[in-house]
Amino acid sequence: MPSEATKSLKYVKLGYQYIVNNFLTLLLIPIALAVAPQIPHGIILNKIWSFLHMDLLVILSSVFLIIIIATVYFMSKPRSIYLVDYTCYKPPVTCRVPFSTFMEHSRLNLKDNPKSVEFQMRILERSGLGEETCLPPAIHFIPPMPTMEAARSEAEEVIFSTIDALMTKTGIKPKDIDILIVNCSLFSPTPSLSAMVVNKYKLRSNIKSFNLSGMGCSAGLISIDLARDLLQVHPGSNALVVSTEIITPNYYRGSERAMLLPNCLFRMGAAAILLSNKRRDSHRAKYKLVHVVRTHKGSDDKAYKCVYEQEDPQGKIGINLSKDLMVIAGEALKSNITTIGPLVLPASEQLLFLITLIGRKIFNPKWKPYIPDFKQAFEHFCIHAGGRAVIDELQKSLQLSAEHVEASRMTLHRFGNTSSSSLWYEMAYIEAKGRMKKGDRVWQIAFGSGFKCNSAVWKCNKTVKKCPEDSPWKDCIERYPVFIPEVVKL
Amino acid sequence: MELIMLAICIWTLLFSFYHFCKKRDQCCYLLHYECHKPSDDRKLNTELSGSIVARNLNLGHLEYKFMLRAIVNSGIGEDSYGPRNIIDGRENSHSLEDGILEMDEFFKDTLSQLFVKTKVSPKEIDLLVVNVSLLSCAPSLASRIINMYQMRDDVKSYNLSGMGCSASIISINIVSNFFKSHRNSMALVVTSESIAPNWYSGNDKSMMLTNCLFRSGGCTMLLTNKPAMKNRSKLQLKCLVRTHLGASDEAYTCGMQKEDSQGILGFYLDKNLPKTAKRAFTQNIAIIAKTCLSYTELLRYFVMKYSKKKATLNFKAGIDHFCMHPGGTAVIEEIRKGLGLNHEDVEPSKMSLHRFGNTSASSLWYVLGYMEAQKRMKKGDKLWMIGFGSGFKCNSCVWEVIRDLEDANVWEDVIKNEKEEVNPFMDRFSWINQDTYDPPPGSLFQKKM
């Protein structure tokens, strides 16, 4: 019977994994059995005793050798980076854009282009977004009023409230922040957003601040990578990372279809993360950073042009998303997996992958490439909520179950595509659901223009027992997960 | 007992050797740098500058006079460069393409030369840092360079934006931090400013200064921490200090991009900017003096200070060359007085301002290029680079010259011709400095009226 066959295959697979992953331990058993009979005769004890009676010089030099090796080891070990805590921005209810509001505004703004309005409606129907996503106040005007003043005020509202919440939660004082990294892809005023944060919170004058811009939806992980490099060099420091995307100046006001897509997907959001390399924070930190892997496919022209800011024939600026986006995302993911796989996969999966690789190269190229089972390496997956298609594609290629991608889908539904901060909303979802236990490994994957695929691996340091008070999901987690139909008829 | 002492000595020796090797691998060497010299058809001479100013229909009589006065007193000469759209008359109808074209010309000019001269392939680059303050596009300029030069897919790239005129030192900061945790690496830093989409077409006087001062330019630098490349390198980074005065509201608002009362976007420069620069500079000096001045000088200073005599630090005791940001004649003069330097010490900055204008973050490298072209940099010399930027930041770093430098680079034509420093605007518009409302007949101003 087929179910019995699959059951037995399942046990065979389990057995194989157990043997390969614990190979060394299992190897010790026959050695122990070989050595055991000799113990009662005290031969080993005699040998140790005679060793201790040897020359003092030999003993001292071996002790010092051990001390040297230990010192070199501890000095060259990279510092542990802890994520003390993080907060996500919860937009006010007044900024909500239900489907009806969005379509009404669309009809009024694009009254000369009914075809474009219909296109936006079709996108919205299939987008996977819900009725509670938010756009900033300037975009609620008809027509939208994206002045620099309005963009700065959105930035202030979003960034300051997120950082305030983080400071209350972690108890950190502004004067204790040593490193500040702000990333916002499409809004970069001078002075920078990082200078704006320094001004508001009166941070120290020797702060190391950086403002990353133009780096797309994966910029949050790029900031984490930069923070990690800086924290390796500066002992006993705190780093504040702020990831956001300011929507106000980037709302496309033209009628080109390929450029209307971001209007339907991008929504307000921000996240503030506190990282530390202080040993005393290891007790209260929520997560520990294990790996950050960055892949850049910019050398391929198609990949470079697949998310491209340009002017339409009327001179209006918007972001053009190419039709090849999914294929390119798949390619970028493959490159990223090739690097991260050996770092995180258990030996059993790596062996299988190696065997199929050798088999394909030497024996028969027609063998199906083995896709490693990442569910062995991670308990939770945070896939950037770039759009429904991205999540579907990744679920298929990584062979994940609906529960694994639930955080991503629900974040897309409740908050929309908040660009670089979406990964943190997804982490918050998993915590709010009470699924985050100590020792759990989380894989955050994000894609961005350029084309980049970045991933970060975190290990949970402290079980999150109940939904945190300031979680953006606090008031709605009971309703989730919701069923998201393929098409929502508008 | 002797054995224990011997063991301790061996341990200390081994430990110091390990530490020395580690430190050696963490050093930041500047292998080469290339400044951008745009083509001659992009030169902004007196005639062209005057006509561009006259084209602005928003300017009233007083604003026009103010703008010309600013250009006359700016210290900028006949040969600085502007972006194509402004020269072609499209300063008010710029497109995203114009901004990117300006950057493309800069990348193609400098990066190709950089890779050829250093014989380094783009595939060897491990870290790319790009800083352009006033242009932010998707994909980022860093991705654009990766695409143009086919870099590896595990290259780490960072695109900084909005960080003002001192951003190139911030980029060097990222590189030096990276070198401390990654051995045998190569880093590429690309620094520039986008002038094309940032011409101010309004009539607010405090925002017009940027039109008069900022010019097109850029610089690309190749850095490494490979010990084997030390002998080929030009400079070694000794220390880097960053000071951020953003906590003070006055400092934060003294250089700001915003809309004027008519909704036109421009860059506002406050009257108090030189004062703020001095404050930031003082704080920065306090930290860097400890690291780069000799102990005898520091001792002398403290003795004089505690004996209540007038105490000034003599920076020439530890620094041989001063490379300061040519932000404008006022800023250069303020720093010169603050440091107690004479006019010869700030000559490179003044010459750079005259020849290339204020090219924002990359201007420090033009100043460095001038000193190198004049064959002033000898092995062992110490060079102090000081940059200011909106925020308000003062960033500075000290470099040590590894070998005698004599590459004329973009200053070749100036060195050859040895022109005397002349203010060309003064000839044509000298009447502007007089408080009279009667322009000479035939002048552009009269034509406008």
HADDOCK unambig.tbl for C-alpha pairs under 7 A between the chains (distance, minus, plus):
assign (segid A and resid 68 and name CA) (segid B and resid 11 and name CA) 6.94 0.50 0.50
assign (segid A and resid 148 and name CA) (segid B and resid 258 and name CA) 6.47 0.50 0.50
assign (segid A and resid 148 and name CA) (segid B and resid 259 and name CA) 6.78 0.50 0.50
assign (segid A and resid 186 and name CA) (segid B and resid 136 and name CA) 6.56 0.50 0.50
assign (segid A and resid 186 and name CA) (segid B and resid 137 and name CA) 6.83 0.50 0.50
assign (segid A and resid 188 and name CA) (segid B and resid 136 and name CA) 6.46 0.50 0.50
assign (segid A and resid 188 and name CA) (segid B and resid 161 and name CA) 6.28 0.50 0.50
assign (segid A and resid 188 and name CA) (segid B and resid 162 and name CA) 5.63 0.50 0.50
assign (segid A and resid 189 and name CA) (segid B and resid 162 and name CA) 5.52 0.50 0.50
assign (segid A and resid 189 and name CA) (segid B and resid 257 and name CA) 6.41 0.50 0.50
assign (segid A and resid 190 and name CA) (segid B and resid 133 and name CA) 6.98 0.50 0.50
assign (segid A and resid 190 and name CA) (segid B and resid 162 and name CA) 4.44 0.50 0.50
assign (segid A and resid 190 and name CA) (segid B and resid 163 and name CA) 6.61 0.50 0.50
assign (segid A and resid 190 and name CA) (segid B and resid 164 and name CA) 6.72 0.50 0.50
assign (segid A and resid 190 and name CA) (segid B and resid 256 and name CA) 5.80 0.50 0.50
assign (segid A and resid 190 and name CA) (segid B and resid 257 and name CA) 5.38 0.50 0.50
assign (segid A and resid 190 and name CA) (segid B and resid 390 and name CA) 6.94 0.50 0.50
assign (segid A and resid 191 and name CA) (segid B and resid 162 and name CA) 5.62 0.50 0.50
assign (segid A and resid 191 and name CA) (segid B and resid 163 and name CA) 6.26 0.50 0.50
assign (segid A and resid 191 and name CA) (segid B and resid 164 and name CA) 6.82 0.50 0.50
assign (segid A and resid 191 and name CA) (segid B and resid 256 and name CA) 5.82 0.50 0.50
assign (segid A and resid 191 and name CA) (segid B and resid 390 and name CA) 5.41 0.50 0.50
assign (segid A and resid 191 and name CA) (segid B and resid 391 and name CA) 5.10 0.50 0.50
assign (segid A and resid 192 and name CA) (segid B and resid 162 and name CA) 4.43 0.50 0.50
assign (segid A and resid 192 and name CA) (segid B and resid 163 and name CA) 5.64 0.50 0.50
assign (segid A and resid 195 and name CA) (segid B and resid 246 and name CA) 5.89 0.50 0.50
assign (segid A and resid 195 and name CA) (segid B and resid 391 and name CA) 5.32 0.50 0.50
assign (segid A and resid 198 and name CA) (segid B and resid 246 and name CA) 5.42 0.50 0.50
assign (segid A and resid 198 and name CA) (segid B and resid 247 and name CA) 5.71 0.50 0.50
assign (segid A and resid 199 and name CA) (segid B and resid 246 and name CA) 4.60 0.50 0.50
assign (segid A and resid 199 and name CA) (segid B and resid 247 and name CA) 4.21 0.50 0.50
assign (segid A and resid 199 and name CA) (segid B and resid 248 and name CA) 6.50 0.50 0.50
assign (segid A and resid 199 and name CA) (segid B and resid 249 and name CA) 6.60 0.50 0.50
assign (segid A and resid 199 and name CA) (segid B and resid 252 and name CA) 6.57 0.50 0.50
assign (segid A and resid 200 and name CA) (segid B and resid 247 and name CA) 6.97 0.50 0.50
assign (segid A and resid 202 and name CA) (segid B and resid 247 and name CA) 4.04 0.50 0.50
assign (segid A and resid 203 and name CA) (segid B and resid 247 and name CA) 6.00 0.50 0.50
assign (segid A and resid 205 and name CA) (segid B and resid 243 and name CA) 5.24 0.50 0.50
assign (segid A and resid 205 and name CA) (segid B and resid 244 and name CA) 4.42 0.50 0.50
assign (segid A and resid 205 and name CA) (segid B and resid 245 and name CA) 5.64 0.50 0.50
assign (segid A and resid 206 and name CA) (segid B and resid 242 and name CA) 6.05 0.50 0.50
assign (segid A and resid 206 and name CA) (segid B and resid 243 and name CA) 5.14 0.50 0.50
assign (segid A and resid 206 and name CA) (segid B and resid 244 and name CA) 6.17 0.50 0.50
assign (segid A and resid 207 and name CA) (segid B and resid 244 and name CA) 6.78 0.50 0.50
assign (segid A and resid 211 and name CA) (segid B and resid 160 and name CA) 5.51 0.50 0.50
assign (segid A and resid 211 and name CA) (segid B and resid 161 and name CA) 6.10 0.50 0.50
assign (segid A and resid 212 and name CA) (segid B and resid 158 and name CA) 6.81 0.50 0.50
assign (segid A and resid 212 and name CA) (segid B and resid 159 and name CA) 5.47 0.50 0.50
assign (segid A and resid 212 and name CA) (segid B and resid 160 and name CA) 4.63 0.50 0.50
assign (segid A and resid 212 and name CA) (segid B and resid 161 and name CA) 6.15 0.50 0.50
assign (segid A and resid 213 and name CA) (segid B and resid 136 and name CA) 6.50 0.50 0.50
assign (segid A and resid 213 and name CA) (segid B and resid 159 and name CA) 5.81 0.50 0.50
assign (segid A and resid 213 and name CA) (segid B and resid 160 and name CA) 5.85 0.50 0.50
assign (segid A and resid 213 and name CA) (segid B and resid 161 and name CA) 5.69 0.50 0.50
assign (segid A and resid 214 and name CA) (segid B and resid 136 and name CA) 5.71 0.50 0.50
assign (segid A and resid 214 and name CA) (segid B and resid 137 and name CA) 5.53 0.50 0.50
assign (segid A and resid 214 and name CA) (segid B and resid 138 and name CA) 5.20 0.50 0.50
assign (segid A and resid 214 and name CA) (segid B and resid 139 and name CA) 6.07 0.50 0.50
assign (segid A and resid 214 and name CA) (segid B and resid 140 and name CA) 4.48 0.50 0.50
assign (segid A and resid 214 and name CA) (segid B and resid 159 and name CA) 6.87 0.50 0.50
assign (segid A and resid 215 and name CA) (segid B and resid 139 and name CA) 6.65 0.50 0.50
assign (segid A and resid 215 and name CA) (segid B and resid 140 and name CA) 5.68 0.50 0.50
assign (segid A and resid 215 and name CA) (segid B and resid 159 and name CA) 6.93 0.50 0.50
assign (segid A and resid 229 and name CA) (segid B and resid 177 and name CA) 6.84 0.50 0.50
assign (segid A and resid 229 and name CA) (segid B and resid 178 and name CA) 6.21 0.50 0.50
assign (segid A and resid 230 and name CA) (segid B and resid 177 and name CA) 6.17 0.50 0.50
assign (segid A and resid 232 and name CA) (segid B and resid 181 and name CA) 6.93 0.50 0.50
assign (segid A and resid 233 and name CA) (segid B and resid 177 and name CA) 6.49 0.50 0.50
assign (segid A and resid 233 and name CA) (segid B and resid 180 and name CA) 6.64 0.50 0.50
assign (segid A and resid 294 and name CA) (segid B and resid 154 and name CA) 6.25 0.50 0.50
assign (segid A and resid 295 and name CA) (segid B and resid 153 and name CA) 5.38 0.50 0.50
assign (segid A and resid 295 and name CA) (segid B and resid 154 and name CA) 5.16 0.50 0.50
assign (segid A and resid 296 and name CA) (segid B and resid 153 and name CA) 4.46 0.50 0.50
assign (segid A and resid 296 and name CA) (segid B and resid 154 and name CA) 6.13 0.50 0.50
assign (segid A and resid 296 and name CA) (segid B and resid 155 and name CA) 6.92 0.50 0.50
assign (segid A and resid 297 and name CA) (segid B and resid 153 and name CA) 5.54 0.50 0.50
assign (segid A and resid 298 and name CA) (segid B and resid 143 and name CA) 5.87 0.50 0.50
assign (segid A and resid 298 and name CA) (segid B and resid 146 and name CA) 5.60 0.50 0.50
assign (segid A and resid 298 and name CA) (segid B and resid 147 and name CA) 4.71 0.50 0.50
assign (segid A and resid 299 and name CA) (segid B and resid 146 and name CA) 5.86 0.50 0.50
assign (segid A and resid 299 and name CA) (segid B and resid 147 and name CA) 4.24 0.50 0.50
assign (segid A and resid 299 and name CA) (segid B and resid 150 and name CA) 4.31 0.50 0.50
assign (segid A and resid 299 and name CA) (segid B and resid 151 and name CA) 6.01 0.50 0.50
assign (segid A and resid 300 and name CA) (segid B and resid 147 and name CA) 6.67 0.50 0.50
assign (segid A and resid 301 and name CA) (segid B and resid 147 and name CA) 6.70 0.50 0.50
assign (segid A and resid 304 and name CA) (segid B and resid 147 and name CA) 6.69 0.50 0.50
assign (segid A and resid 307 and name CA) (segid B and resid 139 and name CA) 6.92 0.50 0.50
assign (segid A and resid 308 and name CA) (segid B and resid 138 and name CA) 5.77 0.50 0.50
assign (segid A and resid 308 and name CA) (segid B and resid 139 and name CA) 6.01 0.50 0.50
assign (segid A and resid 309 and name CA) (segid B and resid 137 and name CA) 6.45 0.50 0.50
assign (segid A and resid 309 and name CA) (segid B and resid 138 and name CA) 5.13 0.50 0.50
assign (segid A and resid 310 and name CA) (segid B and resid 96 and name CA) 6.95 0.50 0.50
assign (segid A and resid 311 and name CA) (segid B and resid 96 and name CA) 6.94 0.50 0.50
assign (segid A and resid 449 and name CA) (segid B and resid 138 and name CA) 6.55 0.50 0.50
assign (segid A and resid 449 and name CA) (segid B and resid 139 and name CA) 5.12 0.50 0.50
assign (segid A and resid 450 and name CA) (segid B and resid 139 and name CA) 4.96 0.50 0.50
assign (segid A and resid 450 and name CA) (segid B and resid 143 and name CA) 5.26 0.50 0.50
